Amino acid sequence: MATFVVMDHTGDSRQYFQADDSEALALAEARFKELTSHGYTAATRTGAGEALIVKSFDPTAEETLFYPRLVGG
């Protein structure tokens, strides 16, 4: 089971989907595009404590973390 973890000002939310379900994958890819188009950065885990920023949906990733842009001021 794959997971999207979406960070925001309230904490985080999780969306789970089966990687072998074509309908679930289509919905997950649409959600990926929605979040990244709203300024979220997506990253996948590559090892213990390591992450890689991704620009496109990876259906093989076990976990994708989305975090909003940081705003300074």
Protein Blocks (a to p, Z undefined) as FASTA:
>chain_A
ZZdddddfklpadddddfklmklmmmmmmmmmmmmmnopacdddfbehiacddfbdcfkb
mbdcdddddddZZ
